[in-house]
Amino acid sequence: MVRFKTFNEQEQEYWDKWQSHSITMDYRQKRHFNLHTKKAIREWCYQIGIQPGNYLFNYNKSRESIEFRFESGTDLALLKMSLL
């Protein structure tokens, strides 16, 4: 289990549990959608129909990528469709 400092105990539990519904956005995708802040990421997810509480994300500074994990495959599909 990898533990991220930004997650509380409950969020860490969900992060581990939701591993099967994950996707990583690389630097180009992050830049294309202007996802440079936590606020921008949350607003973008809301705009594409993903409700708060149904996902977690973690920013990897070394790769400049964002990993999302979702409670359901439906939310993962919404994000994948928005990347097309």
Order of alpha helices (4+ residues) and beta strands (2+ residues): alpha-beta-alpha-alpha-beta-beta-alpha
